[in-house]
Amino acid sequence: MPKAGTEEAVLAALEARAADHGIDVVAVEVVGATKNPCVRVYIDHADEQAPTISLDEVAAETGWIGEALDELDPIPSAYNLEVSSPGMARPLRRERDFVRFAGNEVQLSTTATEGRRKFTGTLDGFGEGCVLLTVDGEAVRIPLDQVKKCNVKPDFSLAGKKK
């Protein structure tokens, strides 16, 4: 199975079980060598009001994720499993992600073959199948099926400053 197909299969299998655990599967990556790849699973709380998932919570959730992958057996050879939080540069991929993180600065790249492909701006939300951004003061609409990658842009402006 190609890498993208493996990632989609793992994502679907985990998302089917995640709600039972109060978890949101943010993203899945398969990286590294073909013989012993690494399956990276990024998780967070499903509850939007909950604080960012802690290391202890990630460790507690790793068990059912490993069991789900053992049942699915997505990779014919041995692989390493890494489960972590999405971090500050959280990837956005679903309509609800774009709604949840509206107001944040994002970096977005598209699959477009012509014109501009990279955008940095304020995420305004999601509507009519499009990601809504404000880039350099102008409203931009990008169809979700043309979004290759979108991440929240970390804001370090307050780092180390005293109030």
C-alpha positions as CSV (number, residue, x, y, z in Angstrom):
1,M,0.0,0.0,0.0
2,P,1.4,3.4,-0.9
3,K,2.4,5.7,2.0
4,A,-0.6,8.1,1.5
5,G,-3.0,5.1,1.5
6,T,-1.4,3.7,4.7
7,E,-1.8,7.1,6.4
8,E,-5.4,7.3,5.4
9,A,-6.2,3.8,6.5
10,V,-4.5,4.4,9.9
11,L,-6.3,7.7,10.3
12,A,-9.7,6.1,9.6
13,A,-9.1,3.2,12.0
14,L,-8.0,5.5,14.8
15,E,-10.8,8.1,14.2
16,A,-13.4,5.3,14.5
17,R,-12.2,4.6,18.1
18,A,-11.0,8.0,19.2
19,A,-14.4,9.4,20.2
20,D,-14.8,6.5,22.8
21,H,-11.6,7.9,24.4
22,G,-12.4,11.6,24.2
23,I,-9.5,12.0,21.8
24,D,-9.1,13.9,18.5
25,V,-6.7,12.3,16.0
26,V,-5.1,15.4,14.6
27,A,-2.8,13.8,12.0
28,V,-1.0,10.6,11.0
29,E,2.4,10.4,9.2
30,V,4.4,7.4,8.0
31,V,8.0,8.4,7.7
32,G,11.4,6.7,7.3
33,A,12.6,3.6,5.6
34,T,10.3,1.1,3.9
35,K,11.6,-1.8,6.0
36,N,11.2,-0.2,9.5
37,P,9.1,3.0,9.1
38,C,7.8,5.2,11.9
39,V,4.1,5.7,12.3
40,R,3.5,9.1,14.0
41,V,0.1,9.8,15.5
42,Y,-0.7,13.3,16.8
43,I,-3.6,13.5,19.3
44,D,-5.3,16.1,21.4
45,H,-8.5,16.3,23.5
46,A,-11.7,16.1,21.5
47,D,-13.2,18.7,23.8
48,E,-12.3,22.1,22.4
49,Q,-12.5,23.7,25.8
50,A,-9.9,21.3,27.4
51,P,-6.3,22.4,27.8
52,T,-3.7,21.0,25.5
53,I,-3.1,17.3,26.1
54,S,-0.3,16.5,28.5
55,L,2.6,14.0,28.2
56,D,1.0,11.7,30.8
57,E,-2.3,11.7,28.9
58,V,-0.5,10.9,25.6
59,A,1.2,8.0,27.4
60,A,-2.2,6.8,28.7
61,E,-3.8,6.9,25.2
62,T,-0.9,5.1,23.5
63,G,-2.2,1.6,24.5
64,W,-5.5,1.6,22.5
65,I,-3.7,3.3,19.6
66,G,-1.2,0.5,19.5
67,E,-4.0,-2.1,19.7
68,A,-5.9,-0.5,16.9
69,L,-2.8,-0.6,14.7
70,D,-2.1,-4.2,15.6
71,E,-5.6,-5.1,14.4
72,L,-5.3,-3.1,11.2
73,D,-1.7,-4.3,10.5
74,P,-1.1,-1.4,8.0
75,I,2.5,-2.1,7.4
76,P,3.8,-5.6,6.5
77,S,7.1,-5.2,8.2
78,A,8.1,-4.0,11.7
79,Y,7.5,-0.3,12.5
80,N,7.9,2.2,15.3
81,L,4.9,3.9,16.8
82,E,5.2,7.5,18.1
83,V,2.3,9.2,19.7
84,S,2.5,12.9,20.6
85,S,0.6,16.1,20.9
86,P,0.3,18.2,17.7
87,G,2.5,20.9,19.2
88,M,2.3,24.6,18.7
89,A,2.4,24.3,14.9
90,R,-0.8,22.2,14.9
91,P,-1.8,20.9,11.5
92,L,-5.4,21.7,10.4
93,R,-7.1,19.4,8.0
94,R,-10.9,19.2,8.7
95,E,-13.6,21.7,8.4
96,R,-14.0,21.7,12.2
97,D,-10.3,22.4,12.6
98,F,-10.6,25.6,10.5
99,V,-13.6,26.7,12.5
100,R,-12.0,25.9,15.9
101,F,-8.7,27.8,15.2
102,A,-10.3,30.8,13.5
103,G,-8.5,34.0,14.5
104,N,-5.1,32.3,14.5
105,E,-2.2,33.0,12.1
106,V,-1.7,30.1,9.8
107,Q,0.6,29.0,7.0
108,L,-1.1,27.2,4.2
109,S,0.1,25.6,1.0
110,T,-2.1,24.4,-1.9
111,T,-2.0,21.7,-4.6
112,A,-2.6,24.4,-7.2
113,T,-0.5,24.0,-10.4
114,E,-0.7,27.7,-11.4
115,G,-0.6,31.0,-9.4
116,R,0.2,31.4,-5.8
117,R,0.6,28.2,-3.7
118,K,1.7,29.5,-0.3
119,F,-0.2,31.8,2.0
120,T,0.4,33.2,5.5
121,G,-2.4,35.1,7.1
122,T,-5.3,35.1,9.6
123,L,-7.6,32.2,9.5
124,D,-11.2,33.5,9.3
125,G,-12.9,30.1,9.4
126,F,-14.6,27.8,6.9
127,G,-17.5,28.3,4.6
128,E,-19.0,26.8,1.5
129,G,-16.3,24.2,1.2
130,C,-13.5,26.7,1.4
131,V,-10.9,27.8,4.0
132,L,-11.2,31.5,4.6
133,L,-8.1,33.6,5.2
134,T,-7.1,37.2,5.3
135,V,-3.8,37.7,3.7
136,D,-2.2,41.1,3.4
137,G,-5.6,42.7,4.1
138,E,-7.4,40.8,1.4
139,A,-9.9,38.0,1.8
140,V,-8.8,34.7,0.3
141,R,-10.9,31.5,-0.3
142,I,-9.2,28.2,-0.9
143,P,-11.2,25.1,-1.6
144,L,-10.6,22.4,1.1
145,D,-9.7,19.9,-1.6
146,Q,-6.8,22.1,-2.8
147,V,-5.3,22.5,0.7
148,K,-2.1,20.5,0.7
149,K,-1.0,21.5,4.2
150,C,-2.1,24.1,6.8
151,N,-0.5,24.7,10.2
152,V,-1.2,27.2,13.0
153,K,1.8,29.6,13.0
154,P,3.3,29.6,16.5
155,D,3.4,33.0,18.2
156,F,6.5,33.6,20.2
157,S,5.9,37.3,20.7
158,L,5.1,37.0,24.4
159,A,7.9,34.5,25.1
160,G,10.0,35.7,28.0
161,K,8.2,39.0,28.4
162,K,6.9,40.0,31.9
163,K,3.5,41.5,32.3
